Amino acid sequence: MENLGILIPCKALTRGKSRLASVLSDESRHQLCRSFLLRSLELARSIIIPDHIGIVSDDPEVLSIGQSCGALSVLDTGNGLNKALEDGRLDLLKARPCVKRLLVMPIDLPLCTSSAVKAFAKNSEDVALAADRSGVGTNMICLSPKALNKFSFRYGNNSLASHRQEAADQRLSMSIVDEFYLGFDIDEPDHYKRWIEGAANGELAA
């Protein structure tokens, strides 16, 4: 997958997973986000060379971790996730013109595996969307060479429908992938509890 680039957006580690405040302390959430980031970088590096990975964040700690892993650091200017991803794509493609396909991967997919990501990245459609467990949000996006510079990110409420519409507006073929390991994210306390309990019982592979 030598022409694949991976873009990893990451909030400041001290602000991430704020909806878990009822079950985790500030320090515990910080450490959780840090572990998620490190795991995501390790996963990305198992698929592509570090040079083709971009980290987008406004957190110096996150950018430093990314740089230590060989990833390109892109500063999030604070204008929202979609603008941050647009900037990240622009910077990564400018720095690494050999990248012809782009995968956007959040850090909070604790069950995501290298094989699952590789299969997703090989999707034959112009745009591949990995749905979250509710079928409403978008956990992962892969853009083909045709979509690379045409598709605009539309994260927010009902992002899966918004991304579907964007693909249609740009006349790009699109596939929605409903895959357990790509759909299992950690946003709410019940997600976290299910992950922890499942891992302890051997029901979920962490």
C-alpha positions as CSV (number, residue, x, y, z in Angstrom):
1,M,0.0,0.0,0.0
2,E,2.8,2.3,-0.9
3,N,0.6,5.1,-2.3
4,L,-1.6,5.2,0.8
5,G,-1.5,8.1,3.3
6,I,-3.2,8.0,6.7
7,L,-4.5,11.1,8.4
8,I,-5.1,10.9,12.1
9,P,-7.0,13.8,13.8
10,C,-6.5,14.1,17.5
11,K,-7.9,16.5,20.1
12,A,-5.7,17.8,22.9
13,L,-5.2,14.8,25.2
14,T,-6.4,16.9,28.2
15,R,-9.7,17.7,26.4
16,G,-10.4,14.4,24.7
17,K,-13.2,12.0,25.7
18,S,-15.0,14.7,27.8
19,R,-18.2,12.6,27.8
20,L,-16.4,10.0,29.8
21,A,-16.0,12.4,32.8
22,S,-18.7,10.5,34.7
23,V,-16.6,7.3,34.8
24,L,-13.0,8.5,34.5
25,S,-11.0,11.2,36.2
26,D,-9.2,13.9,34.1
27,E,-5.9,12.2,34.4
28,S,-7.4,8.8,33.5
29,R,-9.0,10.3,30.4
30,H,-5.7,11.9,29.5
31,Q,-3.9,8.6,29.7
32,L,-6.7,6.8,27.8
33,C,-6.4,9.3,24.9
34,R,-2.6,9.0,25.0
35,S,-2.9,5.2,24.8
36,F,-5.4,5.4,21.9
37,L,-3.1,7.8,20.0
38,L,0.0,5.5,20.5
39,R,-2.0,2.5,19.4
40,S,-3.3,4.3,16.3
41,L,0.2,5.3,15.3
42,E,1.5,1.8,15.8
43,L,-1.4,0.5,13.7
44,A,-0.8,3.0,10.9
45,R,3.0,2.2,11.0
46,S,2.1,-1.5,10.5
47,I,0.4,-0.6,7.2
48,I,2.4,2.2,5.7
49,I,5.8,3.9,6.2
50,P,5.8,6.7,8.9
51,D,6.5,9.4,6.2
52,H,2.9,8.8,4.8
53,I,1.2,9.4,8.2
54,G,-0.1,12.8,9.2
55,I,-1.1,13.9,12.7
56,V,-3.6,16.8,12.9
57,S,-3.9,18.4,16.4
58,D,-3.6,21.7,18.3
59,D,-1.9,19.9,21.2
60,P,2.0,20.1,21.3
61,E,2.1,16.8,23.2
62,V,0.2,15.1,20.4
63,L,2.3,16.7,17.7
64,S,5.5,15.7,19.5
65,I,4.4,12.1,19.8
66,G,3.6,12.1,16.1
67,Q,7.0,13.5,15.2
68,S,8.8,11.0,17.4
69,C,7.1,8.2,15.4
70,G,8.2,9.8,12.1
71,A,4.8,11.2,11.2
72,L,4.1,14.6,9.6
73,S,2.6,17.1,12.1
74,V,-0.1,19.4,11.0
75,L,-1.3,22.2,13.4
76,D,-5.0,22.4,13.9
77,T,-5.9,26.1,13.8
78,G,-9.1,25.7,15.8
79,N,-11.6,26.1,13.0
80,G,-13.3,22.7,13.5
81,L,-12.6,19.1,12.5
82,N,-13.5,19.5,8.8
83,K,-11.1,22.5,8.3
84,A,-8.4,20.6,10.2
85,L,-8.8,17.6,8.0
86,E,-8.7,19.8,4.9
87,D,-5.5,21.4,6.1
88,G,-4.0,18.0,7.0
89,R,-4.8,16.6,3.5
90,L,-3.3,19.6,1.8
91,D,-0.1,19.5,3.9
92,L,0.3,15.7,3.6
93,L,-0.2,15.7,-0.2
94,K,2.1,18.7,-0.6
95,A,4.8,17.0,1.4
96,R,4.3,13.5,0.1
97,P,3.1,13.8,-3.6
98,C,3.5,10.1,-4.0
99,V,0.3,9.6,-1.8
100,K,-2.6,8.9,-4.1
101,R,-5.1,7.4,-1.7
102,L,-6.0,8.8,1.7
103,L,-7.4,7.2,4.8
104,V,-8.8,9.2,7.7
105,M,-8.6,7.3,10.9
106,P,-9.7,8.5,14.4
107,I,-7.8,7.3,17.5
108,D,-10.8,5.9,19.4
109,L,-11.2,2.6,17.6
110,P,-9.7,0.2,20.2
111,L,-10.7,-3.0,18.3
112,C,-9.5,-1.9,14.9
113,T,-6.9,-4.2,13.4
114,S,-4.3,-3.9,10.7
115,S,-6.2,-6.5,8.5
116,A,-9.5,-4.6,8.9
117,V,-7.9,-1.3,7.9
118,K,-6.1,-2.8,4.9
119,A,-9.3,-4.4,3.6
120,F,-11.1,-1.1,4.0
121,A,-8.3,0.8,2.2
122,K,-8.5,-1.6,-0.7
123,N,-12.2,-0.8,-1.3
124,S,-12.8,-0.4,-5.1
125,E,-15.2,2.6,-4.8
126,D,-14.1,6.2,-5.1
127,V,-15.2,6.9,-1.5
128,A,-15.4,4.3,1.3
129,L,-17.2,5.2,4.5
130,A,-17.0,3.1,7.7
131,A,-20.2,3.6,9.7
132,D,-20.2,3.9,13.5
133,R,-22.2,1.4,15.5
134,S,-25.3,3.6,15.3
135,G,-25.2,3.8,11.5
136,V,-25.4,7.6,11.8
137,G,-21.8,8.7,12.2
138,T,-18.6,8.2,10.1
139,N,-15.7,6.4,11.8
140,M,-13.3,6.1,8.9
141,I,-13.1,7.5,5.3
142,C,-10.9,6.3,2.4
143,L,-10.5,8.4,-0.7
144,S,-9.4,7.0,-4.0
145,P,-7.2,8.9,-6.5
146,K,-10.4,10.2,-8.2
147,A,-11.8,11.5,-4.9
148,L,-8.6,12.6,-3.3
149,N,-8.9,16.3,-4.2
150,K,-12.6,16.5,-4.8
151,F,-14.3,15.1,-1.7
152,S,-15.0,17.6,1.1
153,F,-15.2,16.4,4.7
154,R,-18.6,16.8,6.4
155,Y,-18.1,15.6,9.9
156,G,-20.8,16.7,12.4
157,N,-24.3,15.5,13.2
158,N,-25.5,12.7,10.9
159,S,-22.1,12.7,9.2
160,L,-22.7,9.4,7.4
161,A,-25.6,10.9,5.5
162,S,-23.7,14.1,4.9
163,H,-20.7,12.2,3.5
164,R,-23.0,10.1,1.3
165,Q,-24.5,13.3,-0.1
166,E,-21.0,14.8,-0.7
167,A,-20.0,11.8,-2.7
168,A,-23.2,12.1,-4.8
169,D,-22.7,15.8,-5.3
170,Q,-19.2,15.1,-6.6
171,R,-20.4,12.2,-8.8
172,L,-18.2,9.8,-6.9
173,S,-19.0,6.2,-6.4
174,M,-19.4,5.3,-2.8
175,S,-19.5,2.3,-0.5
176,I,-20.7,2.1,3.2
177,V,-18.8,-0.5,5.1
178,D,-20.5,-1.9,8.2
179,E,-17.7,-3.7,10.0
180,F,-17.6,-4.4,13.7
181,Y,-14.0,-3.7,14.3
182,L,-14.2,-0.4,12.4
183,G,-17.6,0.6,14.0
184,F,-16.7,0.0,17.6
185,D,-15.7,3.5,18.9
186,I,-15.5,4.9,22.4
187,D,-17.6,8.1,22.8
188,E,-20.0,7.4,25.7
189,P,-19.7,5.9,29.1
190,D,-21.6,2.8,28.0
191,H,-19.2,2.3,25.1
192,Y,-16.3,2.4,27.5
193,K,-17.9,0.0,30.0
194,R,-18.7,-2.5,27.2
195,W,-15.1,-2.3,26.0
196,I,-13.6,-2.8,29.4
197,E,-16.1,-5.6,30.5
198,G,-15.8,-7.3,27.1
199,A,-12.0,-7.3,27.2
200,A,-12.0,-8.6,30.8
201,N,-14.4,-11.4,29.8
202,G,-12.6,-12.3,26.6
203,E,-15.6,-11.2,24.5
204,L,-13.8,-8.3,22.8
205,A,-10.3,-8.3,21.5
206,A,-8.6,-5.1,22.7
